[in-house]
Structure formats: C-alpha cells, structure tokens
Amino acid sequence: MKVTFNKPYMTGKELHYIADAHARRHLSGDGYYTQQCNQWMKALTGSHAALLTHSCTAALEMAAILIDIKPGDEVIMPSYTFVSTANAFVLRGGVPVFVDIRPDTLNIDESRVEAAISDKTKAIVPVHYAGVGCEMDTIVALAKQYGLAVIEDAAQAVQSTYKGQALGGMGDLGTYSFHETKNVIAGEGGALLVNNAQYTERAEIIREKGTNRSKFLRGETDKYTWVDIGSSYLPGEIIAAFLYAQFEEAEAITRRRLHIWDMYHESLKVLEEKAVLRRPIVPDECQHNAHMYYILLNTRQARDDLLSYLRGRGIHAVFHYIPLHNAPAGKQYSRYVGDMSCTITASDTILRLPIFAELEDAEVNDIVEAIYDWSSLGA
Ligand SMILES: *Cc1c(COP(=O)(O)O)cnc(C)c1O
C-alpha cells in the first residue's frame, strides 16, 4: 500500500477557467474571476467584504495593519497554531501573548483569555483548529467588554459553522487559506473577510499598495494616489480562475471529506473505548468541514511508534505544531500566560491521518486496519 498524506484535488474545470481568463486578456488582480470568488465568499459568510489575497498569511498581515498594531501592542492567541498567526503581528512590532488550548477541541481555551488581557492588548485571535469553531460567543463578548478586535484565523475553516454562522464571518475580520493542503485550493491563496464595515475601505487600500485604486476602478474617484501604508496583497486572475473552479465544487469536496472523516470516526470508536487513543471532539454547536482527521495517542512514544509503523506500511501520517511559545522565534518575540500543558500534550501525542477527496473507502479501511494491527487488538 502507498497512501500519501494529501493529494490536491482538481475538479477538472480549473484549466477551462484559466483558458477563459487568458482569453479575457486581464491577468492582473481584481478582474472577472477575482470578483466571482469574492462574491462566492460573501454569499458564504455574509461578510461586508471578502477580498482575495495571495495567502492567508497575507490576509493576517493586512489584519494587523488594519487594527493599527504598533510596537508593544499585544495580541492574544493560541500557541498551538501555524506560525503565520503570530508572525503577521510580530512583523508590525506586536507581541503575541499565548494561552493554552482546550483539551477537547484543541482550540484556544476561552476561559484563559481574560487573564491574559493587559492595557496593551489590542486583539484576540481565535484559530479554528481542524475547521471546528472556537467558543465564539464567549470570545466576542470578552472582546466587546474590553474594547478589543477579534480576528478569526479561519485558514482551515472554509464552509464550517458555529451556531449556524460561517467561521471567519463572526470576528471584526476573518482570514481564509487556499493553500494546496486545505480543502479548497488555489496552490497559494487566501482571503480577508471584513465583517466590521468600518474596516472595508481601508482594507481595499492596504491591499492595493496603499492606494485608492479600488475606488478609482469603480469610478468613485477620478484619479488614484498613495493614501496610506500598504502592500501588494492581491493574486492575479489565473489564480482566481483556478480557485473559482474549486468554489463551484466546494460542497461536493466537503461532502466527500466528511464521508471519510465519518468512516475514520466510526471505525476507530473501539480503540477509543479500549483507551488506545482519543478521537476528535466536535461540539454540538459546530458543523465542521472535515479539514483534518486526527487521533491523540496516550504518550509521545506511542505516537512516534504508530507514525513509523504506518510509514512502514506505506501510509504517510503526520503530526504538527511545535508550540510557538517554545520555538526559537517565539521565545524572542512573544510571551505566554498560564500553564501550557494541553498545548504541549497535543503537540506530543497528535497524529493526523490522510484525508483528501480522492482517498478511497478501501484505503481508509486499510489505514484503520493498520492502526488496529499496531494496537495488537486486531481489526
Ligand atoms: C494554513 C494556515 C495558515 C497559512 O495559510 P497560507 O495560505 O499558507 O498563508 C495560517 N493559519 C493556519 C491556522 C493555517 O492552518
């Protein structure tokens, strides 16, 4: 058997739309396909504006500029996340302040956020891990009480909801990723969702090199000029054309992934009952998008052992997130508040199983069988 961890799914329509973008002779950003993509995301999230970017990292950087992060300003976030969540703020002189995650969802532990708030705190950045929503009601209420911005890192959470609301659509700002390891992809790509309308005009300016070019293109001003700081955060039309083909199939992609997720979940139940591993927990108020199927082993040694056992059987499982507070740059640029034991345990014991739209049922069964064989309980 040979099963890769991920295989980027192509819908078959990508090249058709790319050919069309080519024929339209508009290859820079904000043409027809970018507009189609932005509209699709607005319809999905109800956001005031959705702006395609060249990555989620870029969207997070835009968010840091939008909320005016100045040197020394603090931003509360989990340590158990991808580097860009923190780096975007560090680039502006901000200080990530990490708190521990919840043991169930591995999302930021909302009950630990208040203790991390200081007079320098500017924002809370919940990361919807594995496409499962953070406890947004509590986080939004805290932010309101202390006058903080909420920026959702919804990189993994396209098409997930919390109490029926799209992830990425609840904070002042939200960010998506369309990196090829995510559910719907553009190779490299992302988006900024603007839910608080006060940020919309400036978001357009920051994305267009600090100019009011977007207004100019809409005929709302007769010239365009340098009005603010900014950079070039928009992708070209080829990327947008590719992504639009994926958006059209997004529901089918998610349905297929959910089927695989459910297969893993059902088949591994017995191993959880026998205390060999723990399966993901999805709170009732969260509909997830099957971005990830992970298991948590009892010890780091068990995790490492199963990982190499699976590799020996041709199955490429992976683990991730060296906690940011312990990483070399984390020690230099950030601080943390409280005990970080859930973060460390997750990092030590997690194992992510292959999940992608083209993974076949038979392959899922083989992977499950391999895990049972390893546990020596038999399938
Ligand atoms: C993938 C990911 C990112 C970065 O996305 P890019 O589009 O590659 O910049 C940021 N945060 C989280 C939680 C992610 O999973």
The ligand as an SDF file (V2000), in Angstrom:
LIG
                    3D

 15 15  0  0  0  0  0  0  0  0999 V2000
   -2.5730   27.0900    6.5380 C   0  0  0  0  0  0  0  0  0  0  0  0
   -2.6780   28.0260    7.7010 C   0  0  0  0  0  0  0  0  0  0  0  0
   -2.2230   29.3580    7.6550 C   0  0  0  0  0  0  0  0  0  0  0  0
   -1.4500   29.9030    6.4950 C   0  0  0  0  0  0  0  0  0  0  0  0
   -2.0820   29.8480    5.2860 O   0  0  0  0  0  0  0  0  0  0  0  0
   -1.3120   30.3050    3.9510 P   0  0  0  0  0  0  0  0  0  0  0  0
   -2.4160   30.4730    2.9610 O   0  0  0  0  0  0  0  0  0  0  0  0
   -0.3730   29.1930    3.6070 O   0  0  0  0  0  0  0  0  0  0  0  0
   -0.5960   31.5750    4.2360 O   0  0  0  0  0  0  0  0  0  0  0  0
   -2.4510   30.1760    8.7390 C   0  0  0  0  0  0  0  0  0  0  0  0
   -3.0690   29.7310    9.8490 N   0  0  0  0  0  0  0  0  0  0  0  0
   -3.4880   28.4540    9.9590 C   0  0  0  0  0  0  0  0  0  0  0  0
   -4.1890   28.0170   11.2090 C   0  0  0  0  0  0  0  0  0  0  0  0
   -3.3010   27.5560    8.8880 C   0  0  0  0  0  0  0  0  0  0  0  0
   -3.7110   26.2950    9.0100 O   0  0  0  0  0  0  0  0  0  0  0  0
  1  2  1  0
  2  3  1  0
  2 14  2  0
  3  4  1  0
  3 10  2  0
  4  5  1  0
  5  6  1  0
  6  7  2  0
  6  8  1  0
  6  9  1  0
 10 11  1  0
 11 12  2  0
 12 13  1  0
 12 14  1  0
 14 15  1  0
M  END
$$$$
